[in-house]
Amino acid sequence: MDTTAETTSDSFTSYCGATVRRAIDLIGGKWTMLILWELLDREHRYAELQRRVAGISQKVLSSELKSLVSAGLVEREVTPTVPPQVTYRITAEGRSLDDVFAAIDRWGHRHR
Amino acid sequence: MDTTAETTSDSFTSYCGATVRRAIDLIGGKWTMLILWELLDREHRYAELQRRVAGISQKVLSSELKSLVSAGLVEREVTPTVPPQVTYRITAEGRSLDDVFAAIDRWGHRHR
């Protein structure tokens, strides 16, 4: 292996490796990304979200939403109707993931 | 619900939703992303990869690598030493994920 490339590569890892790993811990995961993708489109009620993220269990959806709310990427609004209506929407912080999903979309179109 | 918004939202989803969902299915898992991230840096032998992707089990690493090779994102090279040495490296197709990880890195730096 070319030594120059190796050195560059190591600097590359120490420069942004930790940040990327932390970001992947937060937003990586198939279900997390699919939920974020739906909420980047528009706000959803819990049941809509479960329908749109096909195949997700209620347990996983609830737990994922709790994590996303706690990370400040999604907000949860309860309307005091009977029964109460719970709506989830992306926060400004979550909205800033637009670039990531745009890159995934571009990649997806190239990789067919 | 506003019908116009719903239509726009549905067009948006049908326009890029399927592509993004397929891409997330392929590359969205936490372990998948962490492995790709390491291989975007440089090629690795199996044991190095297991050490670098902290916490991954041998079973999951093997299965993830198999999927990535079968998707054409990673290639596997066996050097016929004793014992044989197995090296994994990103393909050109996998290398095109650079943009996705760059977007994650930028997002990670903003979201602290």
gemmi code that builds the backbone of each chain (N, CA, C; Angstrom):
import gemmi

chains = {
    "A": [
        ("MET", (0.846, -1.214, 0.000), (0.000, 0.000, 0.000), (0.873, 1.253, 0.000)),
        ("ASP", (0.442, 2.248, -0.694), (1.178, 3.504, -0.805), (1.212, 4.215, 0.558)),
        ("THR", (2.429, 4.555, 1.004), (2.610, 5.109, 2.349), (1.955, 6.487, 2.487)),
        ("THR", (2.056, 7.284, 1.450), (1.449, 8.616, 1.499), (-0.059, 8.510, 1.695)),
        ("ALA", (-0.639, 7.616, 0.919), (-2.088, 7.406, 1.023), (-2.438, 6.960, 2.444)),
        ("GLU", (-1.604, 6.086, 2.995), (-1.834, 5.550, 4.339), (-1.852, 6.683, 5.381)),
        ("THR", (-0.860, 7.593, 5.287), (-0.776, 8.710, 6.225), (-2.005, 9.605, 6.101)),
        ("THR", (-2.358, 9.937, 4.882), (-3.530, 10.773, 4.652), (-4.755, 10.105, 5.256)),
        ("SER", (-4.844, 8.806, 4.988), (-5.981, 8.052, 5.468), (-6.072, 8.097, 7.002)),
        ("ASP", (-4.943, 7.989, 7.692), (-4.972, 8.041, 9.150), (-5.396, 9.413, 9.670)),
        ("SER", (-4.918, 10.477, 9.017), (-5.321, 11.820, 9.429), (-6.826, 11.959, 9.228)),
        ("PHE", (-7.285, 11.439, 8.116), (-8.703, 11.473, 7.771), (-9.528, 10.848, 8.902)),
        ("THR", (-9.099, 9.659, 9.353), (-9.832, 8.958, 10.403), (-9.836, 9.745, 11.709)),
        ("SER", (-8.678, 10.253, 12.112), (-8.641, 10.935, 13.397), (-9.394, 12.266, 13.303)),
        ("TYR", (-9.426, 12.840, 12.091), (-10.123, 14.114, 11.937), (-11.628, 13.953, 12.084)),
        ("CYS", (-12.193, 13.046, 11.333), (-13.662, 13.013, 11.365), (-14.245, 11.679, 11.799)),
        ("GLY", (-13.418, 10.716, 12.152), (-13.946, 9.417, 12.515), (-14.905, 9.450, 13.690)),
        ("ALA", (-14.518, 10.130, 14.758), (-15.335, 10.122, 15.973), (-16.683, 10.782, 15.723)),
        ("THR", (-16.673, 11.864, 14.970), (-17.916, 12.582, 14.671), (-18.872, 11.707, 13.865)),
        ("VAL", (-18.335, 11.057, 12.853), (-19.184, 10.211, 12.015), (-19.729, 9.045, 12.839)),
        ("ARG", (-18.883, 8.448, 13.666), (-19.358, 7.316, 14.485), (-20.473, 7.754, 15.424)),
        ("ARG", (-20.320, 8.923, 16.025), (-21.359, 9.409, 16.936), (-22.646, 9.682, 16.155)),
        ("ALA", (-22.501, 10.279, 14.985), (-23.684, 10.565, 14.163), (-24.380, 9.271, 13.739)),
        ("ILE", (-23.581, 8.262, 13.368), (-24.175, 6.975, 12.961), (-24.892, 6.328, 14.147)),
        ("ASP", (-24.297, 6.446, 15.336), (-24.965, 5.910, 16.533), (-26.332, 6.549, 16.726)),
        ("LEU", (-26.415, 7.832, 16.399), (-27.643, 8.587, 16.636), (-28.680, 8.360, 15.534)),
        ("ILE", (-28.251, 8.441, 14.290), (-29.230, 8.419, 13.194), (-29.125, 7.177, 12.310)),
        ("GLY", (-28.058, 6.359, 12.527), (-27.943, 5.130, 11.751), (-28.978, 4.143, 12.260)),
        ("GLY", (-29.154, 3.068, 11.556), (-30.210, 2.126, 11.928), (-31.337, 2.294, 10.944)),
        ("LYS", (-31.739, 1.187, 10.398), (-32.719, 1.181, 9.333), (-34.022, 1.862, 9.762)),
        ("TRP", (-34.534, 1.486, 10.942), (-35.817, 2.035, 11.380), (-35.689, 3.526, 11.673)),
        ("THR", (-34.628, 3.901, 12.352), (-34.425, 5.322, 12.668), (-34.453, 6.150, 11.392)),
        ("MET", (-33.718, 5.689, 10.397), (-33.623, 6.458, 9.158), (-34.956, 6.495, 8.422)),
        ("LEU", (-35.678, 5.378, 8.431), (-36.968, 5.356, 7.736), (-37.967, 6.295, 8.420)),
        ("ILE", (-37.938, 6.337, 9.754), (-38.833, 7.241, 10.500), (-38.466, 8.699, 10.192)),
        ("LEU", (-37.173, 9.000, 10.254), (-36.729, 10.371, 9.964), (-37.137, 10.773, 8.554)),
        ("TRP", (-36.967, 9.853, 7.633), (-37.331, 10.118, 6.239), (-38.804, 10.494, 6.111)),
        ("GLU", (-39.678, 9.762, 6.805), (-41.112, 10.068, 6.749), (-41.394, 11.429, 7.380)),
        ("LEU", (-40.720, 11.731, 8.484), (-40.995, 12.988, 9.192), (-40.356, 14.190, 8.491)),
        ("LEU", (-39.340, 13.945, 7.677), (-38.779, 15.037, 6.873), (-39.778, 15.436, 5.800)),
        ("ASP", (-40.596, 14.484, 5.387), (-41.633, 14.744, 4.397), (-42.711, 15.641, 5.024)),
        ("ARG", (-43.285, 15.185, 6.124), (-44.276, 15.993, 6.852), (-44.558, 15.361, 8.211)),
        ("GLU", (-45.269, 16.097, 9.071), (-45.619, 15.564, 10.393), (-46.586, 14.395, 10.247)),
        ("HIS", (-46.571, 13.522, 11.230), (-47.437, 12.355, 11.183), (-47.971, 12.028, 12.564)),
        ("ARG", (-49.174, 11.495, 12.569), (-49.674, 10.913, 13.806), (-49.075, 9.519, 13.941)),
        ("TYR", (-49.080, 9.038, 15.179), (-48.433, 7.761, 15.475), (-48.893, 6.647, 14.515)),
        ("ALA", (-50.210, 6.517, 14.359), (-50.741, 5.413, 13.550), (-50.354, 5.541, 12.074)),
        ("GLU", (-50.329, 6.791, 11.590), (-49.909, 7.024, 10.193), (-48.469, 6.573, 10.005)),
        ("LEU", (-47.658, 6.956, 10.992), (-46.236, 6.647, 10.927), (-46.041, 5.129, 10.897)),
        ("GLN", (-46.804, 4.445, 11.715), (-46.684, 2.985, 11.758), (-47.096, 2.368, 10.412)),
        ("ARG", (-48.090, 2.973, 9.785), (-48.538, 2.470, 8.488), (-47.482, 2.744, 7.414)),
        ("ARG", (-46.870, 3.937, 7.485), (-45.922, 4.320, 6.433), (-44.582, 3.599, 6.537)),
        ("VAL", (-44.135, 3.389, 7.790), (-42.883, 2.660, 7.970), (-43.253, 1.167, 8.027)),
        ("ALA", (-43.490, 0.614, 6.858), (-44.037, -0.739, 6.747), (-43.154, -1.752, 7.459)),
        ("GLY", (-43.802, -2.574, 8.285), (-43.080, -3.667, 8.929), (-42.559, -3.353, 10.327)),
        ("ILE", (-42.660, -2.093, 10.751), (-42.133, -1.759, 12.088), (-43.142, -2.189, 13.153)),
        ("SER", (-42.645, -2.718, 14.258), (-43.537, -3.116, 15.344), (-43.828, -1.893, 16.205)),
        ("GLN", (-44.928, -1.965, 16.964), (-45.322, -0.858, 17.821), (-44.227, -0.596, 18.859)),
        ("LYS", (-43.648, -1.669, 19.363), (-42.614, -1.560, 20.395), (-41.392, -0.803, 19.864)),
        ("VAL", (-40.938, -1.199, 18.673), (-39.755, -0.558, 18.078), (-40.067, 0.893, 17.711)),
        ("LEU", (-41.250, 1.124, 17.128), (-41.603, 2.492, 16.741), (-41.615, 3.408, 17.968)),
        ("SER", (-42.250, 2.968, 19.060), (-42.318, 3.785, 20.272), (-40.930, 4.078, 20.813)),
        ("SER", (-40.102, 3.049, 20.837), (-38.768, 3.219, 21.397), (-37.906, 4.133, 20.521)),
        ("GLU", (-38.033, 3.986, 19.197), (-37.283, 4.838, 18.270), (-37.718, 6.301, 18.413)),
        ("LEU", (-39.040, 6.502, 18.507), (-39.546, 7.874, 18.613), (-39.073, 8.521, 19.911)),
        ("LYS", (-39.065, 7.728, 20.977), (-38.598, 8.237, 22.271), (-37.139, 8.701, 22.153)),
        ("SER", (-36.301, 7.891, 21.507), (-34.891, 8.261, 21.328), (-34.751, 9.520, 20.483)),
        ("LEU", (-35.550, 9.594, 19.409), (-35.442, 10.743, 18.506), (-35.909, 12.029, 19.191)),
        ("VAL", (-36.952, 11.907, 20.015), (-37.424, 13.076, 20.775), (-36.336, 13.476, 21.773)),
        ("SER", (-35.777, 12.501, 22.444), (-34.769, 12.804, 23.464), (-33.494, 13.381, 22.829)),
        ("ALA", (-33.211, 13.030, 21.573), (-32.037, 13.584, 20.877), (-32.343, 14.964, 20.287)),
        ("GLY", (-33.600, 15.403, 20.403), (-33.956, 16.732, 19.899), (-34.184, 16.780, 18.394)),
        ("LEU", (-34.350, 15.604, 17.780), (-34.533, 15.579, 16.322), (-36.004, 15.575, 15.931)),
        ("VAL", (-36.837, 15.147, 16.862), (-38.275, 15.034, 16.607), (-38.992, 15.628, 17.813)),
        ("GLU", (-40.154, 16.274, 17.573), (-40.954, 16.710, 18.718), (-42.316, 16.029, 18.698)),
        ("ARG", (-42.848, 15.878, 19.892), (-44.087, 15.135, 20.095), (-45.109, 16.110, 20.629)),
        ("GLU", (-46.254, 16.204, 19.971), (-47.292, 17.116, 20.432), (-48.544, 16.318, 20.768)),
        ("VAL", (-49.069, 16.555, 21.961), (-50.293, 15.856, 22.353), (-51.454, 16.840, 22.299)),
        ("THR", (-52.462, 16.541, 21.488), (-53.682, 17.356, 21.443), (-54.690, 16.699, 22.370)),
        ("PRO", (-55.208, 17.475, 23.360), (-56.061, 16.861, 24.404), (-57.484, 16.573, 23.929)),
        ("THR", (-57.594, 15.776, 22.869), (-58.909, 15.308, 22.441), (-59.190, 13.994, 23.181)),
        ("VAL", (-60.380, 13.405, 22.913), (-60.652, 12.085, 23.481), (-60.868, 11.121, 22.314)),
        ("PRO", (-59.983, 10.151, 22.073), (-58.713, 9.958, 22.795), (-57.678, 11.011, 22.385)),
        ("PRO", (-56.640, 11.236, 23.197), (-55.641, 12.251, 22.861), (-54.978, 11.913, 21.523)),
        ("GLN", (-54.667, 12.953, 20.770), (-54.038, 12.740, 19.460), (-52.565, 13.122, 19.571)),
        ("VAL", (-51.693, 12.214, 19.202), (-50.261, 12.457, 19.336), (-49.660, 12.655, 17.934)),
        ("THR", (-49.005, 13.788, 17.749), (-48.398, 14.104, 16.452), (-46.884, 14.218, 16.620)),
        ("TYR", (-46.166, 13.683, 15.666), (-44.710, 13.786, 15.673), (-44.270, 14.644, 14.508)),
        ("ARG", (-43.375, 15.569, 14.777), (-42.815, 16.364, 13.670), (-41.327, 16.561, 13.875)),
        ("ILE", (-40.658, 16.791, 12.742), (-39.215, 16.993, 12.760), (-38.923, 18.364, 13.388)),
        ("THR", (-37.844, 18.476, 14.148), (-37.422, 19.777, 14.681), (-36.479, 20.434, 13.671)),
        ("ALA", (-36.046, 21.655, 13.936), (-35.091, 22.339, 13.050), (-33.792, 21.522, 12.989)),
        ("GLU", (-33.411, 21.010, 14.145), (-32.209, 20.171, 14.229), (-32.351, 18.925, 13.337)),
        ("GLY", (-33.513, 18.308, 13.396), (-33.771, 17.131, 12.563), (-33.835, 17.506, 11.089)),
        ("ARG", (-34.418, 18.676, 10.825), (-34.551, 19.170, 9.438), (-33.184, 19.308, 8.775)),
        ("SER", (-32.180, 19.566, 9.596), (-30.832, 19.751, 9.037), (-30.267, 18.425, 8.504)),
        ("LEU", (-31.001, 17.327, 8.702), (-30.595, 16.040, 8.117), (-30.962, 15.939, 6.634)),
        ("ASP", (-31.681, 16.947, 6.141), (-32.061, 16.992, 4.727), (-30.899, 16.651, 3.789)),
        ("ASP", (-29.736, 17.237, 4.073), (-28.547, 17.020, 3.235), (-28.137, 15.549, 3.187)),
        ("VAL", (-28.224, 14.905, 4.346), (-27.844, 13.492, 4.424), (-28.779, 12.667, 3.542)),
        ("PHE", (-30.088, 12.928, 3.664), (-31.048, 12.146, 2.888), (-30.975, 12.493, 1.401)),
        ("ALA", (-30.644, 13.740, 1.096), (-30.467, 14.110, -0.313), (-29.288, 13.336, -0.898)),
        ("ALA", (-28.216, 13.192, -0.106), (-27.052, 12.431, -0.581), (-27.412, 10.952, -0.762)),
        ("ILE", (-28.200, 10.419, 0.157), (-28.638, 9.020, 0.033), (-29.513, 8.853, -1.209)),
        ("ASP", (-30.382, 9.823, -1.426), (-31.266, 9.775, -2.591), (-30.450, 9.800, -3.886)),
        ("ARG", (-29.468, 10.711, -3.956), (-28.618, 10.793, -5.158), (-27.872, 9.480, -5.362)),
        ("TRP", (-27.342, 8.943, -4.257), (-26.614, 7.685, -4.352), (-27.552, 6.568, -4.821)),
        ("GLY", (-28.746, 6.544, -4.249), (-29.725, 5.519, -4.601), (-30.071, 5.550, -6.088)),
        ("HIS", (-30.128, 6.749, -6.640), (-30.437, 6.857, -8.069), (-29.286, 6.368, -8.944)),
        ("ARG", (-28.075, 6.532, -8.444), (-26.925, 6.033, -9.219), (-26.764, 4.524, -9.071)),
        ("HIS", (-27.040, 4.012, -7.870), (-26.849, 2.591, -7.586), (-28.154, 1.829, -7.822)),
        ("ARG", (-28.367, 1.336, -9.020), (-29.615, 0.621, -9.308), (-29.358, -0.832, -9.665)),
    ],
    "B": [
        ("MET", (-57.655, 16.841, 6.732), (-56.319, 16.937, 6.113), (-56.411, 17.671, 4.764)),
        ("ASP", (-55.456, 18.514, 4.524), (-55.439, 19.293, 3.290), (-55.084, 18.402, 2.101)),
        ("THR", (-55.990, 18.393, 1.104), (-55.820, 17.469, -0.024), (-54.608, 17.829, -0.883)),
        ("THR", (-54.396, 19.136, -1.063), (-53.274, 19.580, -1.900), (-51.939, 19.144, -1.285)),
        ("ALA", (-51.838, 19.415, 0.025), (-50.607, 19.038, 0.733), (-50.380, 17.526, 0.619)),
        ("GLU", (-51.478, 16.798, 0.768), (-51.399, 15.340, 0.713), (-50.897, 14.889, -0.666)),
        ("THR", (-51.418, 15.526, -1.714), (-51.004, 15.164, -3.063), (-49.521, 15.465, -3.275)),
        ("THR", (-49.125, 16.686, -2.868), (-47.722, 17.070, -3.006), (-46.839, 16.081, -2.261)),
        ("SER", (-47.247, 15.816, -1.043), (-46.487, 14.911, -0.196), (-46.393, 13.524, -0.841)),
        ("ASP", (-47.513, 13.086, -1.432), (-47.490, 11.770, -2.059), (-46.596, 11.754, -3.307)),
        ("SER", (-46.612, 12.864, -4.069), (-45.737, 12.921, -5.240), (-44.291, 12.873, -4.779)),
        ("PHE", (-43.998, 13.649, -3.753), (-42.651, 13.682, -3.189), (-42.214, 12.268, -2.817)),
        ("THR", (-43.114, 11.594, -2.093), (-42.795, 10.242, -1.646), (-42.608, 9.307, -2.836)),
        ("SER", (-43.519, 9.391, -3.825), (-43.390, 8.458, -4.940), (-42.189, 8.831, -5.805)),
        ("TYR", (-41.832, 10.138, -5.831), (-40.687, 10.560, -6.621), (-39.388, 9.986, -6.059)),
        ("CYS", (-39.141, 10.258, -4.789), (-37.849, 9.788, -4.287), (-37.970, 8.820, -3.122)),
        ("GLY", (-39.202, 8.552, -2.688), (-39.367, 7.694, -1.530), (-38.839, 6.287, -1.743)),
        ("ALA", (-39.207, 5.694, -2.867), (-38.836, 4.299, -3.107), (-37.317, 4.156, -3.192)),
        ("THR", (-36.678, 5.115, -3.847), (-35.225, 5.069, -3.994), (-34.538, 5.177, -2.637)),
        ("VAL", (-34.992, 6.135, -1.843), (-34.375, 6.320, -0.530), (-34.611, 5.092, 0.341)),
        ("ARG", (-35.821, 4.560, 0.305), (-36.111, 3.370, 1.123), (-35.227, 2.193, 0.718)),
        ("ARG", (-35.047, 2.024, -0.595), (-34.198, 0.918, -1.054), (-32.753, 1.141, -0.610)),
        ("ALA", (-32.298, 2.395, -0.724), (-30.926, 2.708, -0.308), (-30.752, 2.492, 1.195)),
        ("ILE", (-31.763, 2.897, 1.973), (-31.679, 2.712, 3.432), (-31.670, 1.222, 3.769)),
        ("ASP", (-32.481, 0.448, 3.043), (-32.475, -1.006, 3.260), (-31.073, -1.574, 3.040)),
        ("LEU", (-30.378, -1.020, 2.069), (-29.070, -1.547, 1.696), (-27.956, -1.056, 2.623)),
        ("ILE", (-27.968, 0.237, 2.920), (-26.812, 0.801, 3.641), (-27.158, 1.414, 5.001)),
        ("GLY", (-28.448, 1.377, 5.378), (-28.875, 2.145, 6.547), (-28.615, 1.537, 7.913)),
        ("GLY", (-28.309, 0.240, 7.968), (-28.099, -0.380, 9.278), (-26.875, 0.197, 9.960)),
        ("LYS", (-26.910, 0.240, 11.292), (-25.817, 0.848, 12.055), (-24.498, 0.144, 11.768)),
        ("TRP", (-24.505, -1.183, 11.843), (-23.264, -1.931, 11.599), (-22.803, -1.769, 10.159)),
        ("THR", (-23.758, -1.829, 9.234), (-23.420, -1.659, 7.818), (-22.686, -0.338, 7.608)),
        ("MET", (-23.235, 0.721, 8.191), (-22.643, 2.045, 7.992), (-21.261, 2.139, 8.625)),
        ("LEU", (-21.131, 1.538, 9.803), (-19.823, 1.602, 10.474), (-18.765, 0.826, 9.688)),
        ("ILE", (-19.153, -0.317, 9.119), (-18.217, -1.107, 8.297), (-17.842, -0.323, 7.037)),
        ("LEU", (-18.838, 0.230, 6.367), (-18.569, 1.004, 5.147), (-17.645, 2.176, 5.458)),
        ("TRP", (-17.904, 2.823, 6.579), (-17.079, 3.959, 6.995), (-15.611, 3.551, 7.145)),
        ("GLU", (-15.377, 2.408, 7.762), (-13.992, 1.932, 7.926), (-13.367, 1.601, 6.575)),
        ("LEU", (-14.156, 0.980, 5.689), (-13.606, 0.561, 4.399), (-13.453, 1.729, 3.427)),
        ("LEU", (-14.200, 2.801, 3.651), (-14.004, 4.008, 2.843), (-12.658, 4.635, 3.196)),
        ("ASP", (-12.240, 4.431, 4.430), (-10.941, 4.934, 4.877), (-9.812, 4.163, 4.175)),
        ("ARG", (-9.847, 2.833, 4.328), (-8.861, 1.990, 3.623), (-9.262, 0.521, 3.716)),
        ("GLU", (-8.584, -0.318, 2.954), (-8.893, -1.755, 3.005), (-8.498, -2.321, 4.369)),
        ("HIS", (-9.157, -3.384, 4.760), (-8.875, -3.995, 6.056), (-8.937, -5.503, 5.957)),
        ("ARG", (-8.140, -6.134, 6.791), (-8.306, -7.568, 6.952), (-9.449, -7.800, 7.934)),
        ("TYR", (-9.991, -8.995, 7.903), (-11.170, -9.308, 8.715), (-10.970, -8.944, 10.192)),
        ("ALA", (-9.836, -9.359, 10.755), (-9.603, -9.149, 12.194), (-9.455, -7.657, 12.535)),
        ("GLU", (-8.808, -6.913, 11.631), (-8.674, -5.456, 11.842), (-10.054, -4.808, 11.881)),
        ("LEU", (-10.867, -5.251, 10.934), (-12.209, -4.686, 10.809), (-13.011, -4.953, 12.092)),
        ("GLN", (-12.872, -6.165, 12.592), (-13.594, -6.520, 13.807), (-13.113, -5.663, 14.993)),
        ("ARG", (-11.820, -5.369, 15.014), (-11.261, -4.544, 16.079), (-11.744, -3.099, 15.925)),
        ("ARG", (-11.793, -2.605, 14.709), (-12.144, -1.203, 14.495), (-13.640, -0.928, 14.682)),
        ("VAL", (-14.474, -1.872, 14.251), (-15.918, -1.700, 14.456), (-16.231, -2.266, 15.844)),
        ("ALA", (-15.936, -1.481, 16.855), (-15.999, -1.946, 18.240), (-17.385, -2.459, 18.593)),
        ("GLY", (-17.416, -3.655, 19.173), (-18.669, -4.194, 19.678), (-19.383, -5.129, 18.716)),
        ("ILE", (-18.892, -5.232, 17.486), (-19.579, -6.100, 16.516), (-19.197, -7.561, 16.774)),
        ("SER", (-20.159, -8.445, 16.657), (-19.869, -9.876, 16.849), (-19.351, -10.443, 15.531)),
        ("GLN", (-18.673, -11.590, 15.634), (-18.111, -12.222, 14.445), (-19.241, -12.621, 13.483)),
        ("LYS", (-20.333, -13.095, 14.075), (-21.469, -13.551, 13.271), (-22.063, -12.397, 12.456)),
        ("VAL", (-22.266, -11.256, 13.128), (-22.853, -10.090, 12.454), (-21.876, -9.532, 11.419)),
        ("LEU", (-20.598, -9.444, 11.781), (-19.605, -8.918, 10.833), (-19.562, -9.780, 9.563)),
        ("SER", (-19.520, -11.089, 9.732), (-19.474, -11.979, 8.565), (-20.704, -11.816, 7.691)),
        ("SER", (-21.859, -11.746, 8.342), (-23.095, -11.649, 7.579), (-23.197, -10.292, 6.870)),
        ("GLU", (-22.780, -9.231, 7.554), (-22.801, -7.897, 6.939), (-21.858, -7.841, 5.735)),
        ("LEU", (-20.648, -8.415, 5.902), (-19.671, -8.383, 4.815), (-20.190, -9.157, 3.603)),
        ("LYS", (-20.833, -10.278, 3.892), (-21.402, -11.089, 2.817), (-22.443, -10.273, 2.027)),
        ("SER", (-23.307, -9.557, 2.732), (-24.318, -8.729, 2.061), (-23.663, -7.619, 1.255)),
        ("LEU", (-22.646, -6.983, 1.840), (-21.992, -5.870, 1.147), (-21.265, -6.343, -0.104)),
        ("VAL", (-20.650, -7.529, -0.032), (-19.976, -8.098, -1.194), (-21.036, -8.433, -2.262)),
        ("SER", (-22.132, -9.023, -1.803), (-23.164, -9.427, -2.765), (-23.844, -8.201, -3.399)),
        ("ALA", (-23.862, -7.068, -2.680), (-24.438, -5.836, -3.236), (-23.439, -5.102, -4.122)),
        ("GLY", (-22.209, -5.611, -4.192), (-21.204, -4.984, -5.052), (-20.552, -3.744, -4.452)),
        ("LEU", (-20.724, -3.565, -3.137), (-20.145, -2.365, -2.505), (-18.762, -2.638, -1.924)),
        ("VAL", (-18.489, -3.912, -1.667), (-17.225, -4.312, -1.046), (-16.706, -5.516, -1.818)),
        ("GLU", (-15.376, -5.615, -1.959), (-14.849, -6.842, -2.556), (-13.935, -7.566, -1.572)),
        ("ARG", (-13.878, -8.859, -1.722), (-13.188, -9.739, -0.789), (-12.051, -10.392, -1.563)),
        ("GLU", (-10.833, -10.272, -1.034), (-9.695, -10.877, -1.710), (-9.041, -11.884, -0.776)),
        ("VAL", (-8.838, -13.084, -1.275), (-8.186, -14.114, -0.462), (-6.758, -14.301, -0.972)),
        ("THR", (-5.788, -14.080, -0.099), (-4.393, -14.336, -0.444), (-4.056, -15.740, 0.069)),
        ("PRO", (-3.575, -16.623, -0.841), (-3.395, -18.037, -0.455), (-2.152, -18.287, 0.389)),
        ("THR", (-2.073, -17.608, 1.527), (-1.016, -17.889, 2.503), (-1.539, -18.965, 3.446)),
        ("VAL", (-0.693, -19.362, 4.406), (-1.179, -20.299, 5.435), (-1.051, -19.608, 6.792)),
        ("PRO", (-2.151, -19.287, 7.467), (-3.538, -19.424, 6.990), (-3.853, -18.381, 5.923)),
        ("PRO", (-4.889, -18.614, 5.107), (-5.230, -17.651, 4.053), (-5.558, -16.285, 4.663)),
        ("GLN", (-5.165, -15.252, 3.959), (-5.420, -13.895, 4.460), (-6.563, -13.289, 3.657)),
        ("VAL", (-7.577, -12.823, 4.348), (-8.747, -12.277, 3.659), (-8.786, -10.756, 3.843)),
        ("THR", (-8.832, -10.063, 2.730), (-8.850, -8.598, 2.777), (-10.149, -8.089, 2.166)),
        ("TYR", (-10.712, -7.079, 2.808), (-11.928, -6.457, 2.278), (-11.614, -5.037, 1.847)),
        ("ARG", (-12.098, -4.682, 0.669), (-11.917, -3.292, 0.234), (-13.178, -2.798, -0.456)),
        ("ILE", (-13.335, -1.482, -0.408), (-14.502, -0.857, -1.010), (-14.376, -0.931, -2.536)),
        ("THR", (-15.474, -1.108, -3.237), (-15.455, -1.081, -4.715), (-15.719, 0.367, -5.166)),
        ("ALA", (-15.644, 0.597, -6.468), (-15.942, 1.935, -6.994), (-17.379, 2.318, -6.638)),
        ("GLU", (-18.257, 1.351, -6.733), (-19.672, 1.554, -6.382), (-19.806, 1.973, -4.904)),
        ("GLY", (-19.075, 1.298, -4.038), (-19.094, 1.641, -2.610), (-18.450, 2.989, -2.362)),
        ("ARG", (-17.386, 3.262, -3.109), (-16.668, 4.540, -2.975), (-17.596, 5.719, -3.250)),
        ("SER", (-18.611, 5.492, -4.070), (-19.533, 6.576, -4.398), (-20.412, 6.948, -3.191)),
        ("LEU", (-20.287, 6.207, -2.090), (-20.997, 6.571, -0.860), (-20.290, 7.694, -0.108)),
        ("ASP", (-19.125, 8.084, -0.579), (-18.363, 9.185, 0.028), (-19.241, 10.400, 0.344)),
        ("ASP", (-20.082, 10.767, -0.616), (-20.955, 11.939, -0.444), (-21.899, 11.780, 0.738)),
        ("VAL", (-22.429, 10.557, 0.888), (-23.360, 10.302, 1.984), (-22.631, 10.491, 3.320)),
        ("PHE", (-21.429, 9.916, 3.425), (-20.692, 10.008, 4.685), (-20.185, 11.429, 4.925)),
        ("ALA", (-19.868, 12.144, 3.849), (-19.459, 13.550, 4.001), (-20.629, 14.358, 4.570)),
        ("ALA", (-21.845, 14.059, 4.091), (-23.032, 14.772, 4.596), (-23.270, 14.421, 6.064)),
        ("ILE", (-23.070, 13.150, 6.419), (-23.231, 12.736, 7.822), (-22.184, 13.438, 8.682)),
        ("ASP", (-20.969, 13.518, 8.174), (-19.891, 14.176, 8.914), (-20.206, 15.656, 9.144)),
        ("ARG", (-20.675, 16.324, 8.102), (-21.025, 17.750, 8.240), (-22.149, 17.906, 9.260)),
        ("TRP", (-23.138, 17.030, 9.171), (-24.261, 17.102, 10.096), (-23.773, 16.849, 11.538)),
        ("GLY", (-22.905, 15.858, 11.673), (-22.366, 15.515, 12.999), (-21.622, 16.683, 13.628)),
        ("HIS", (-20.931, 17.443, 12.801), (-20.198, 18.601, 13.332), (-21.145, 19.720, 13.769)),
        ("ARG", (-22.281, 19.832, 13.097), (-23.257, 20.862, 13.501), (-24.061, 20.410, 14.722)),
        ("HIS", (-24.372, 19.128, 14.784), (-25.211, 18.596, 15.874), (-24.318, 18.067, 16.994)),
        ("ARG", (-23.973, 18.920, 17.944), (-23.108, 18.471, 19.054), (-23.833, 18.558, 20.379)),
    ],
}
model = gemmi.Model(1)
for chain_id, residues in chains.items():
    chain = gemmi.Chain(chain_id)
    for i, (resn, *xyz) in enumerate(residues, 1):
        res = gemmi.Residue()
        res.name, res.seqid = resn, gemmi.SeqId(i, " ")
        for name, pos in zip(("N", "CA", "C"), xyz):
            atom = gemmi.Atom()
            atom.name, atom.element = name, gemmi.Element(name[0])
            atom.pos, atom.b_iso = gemmi.Position(*pos), 0.0
            res.add_atom(atom)
        chain.add_residue(res)
    model.add_chain(chain)
structure = gemmi.Structure()
structure.add_model(model)
structure.setup_entities()
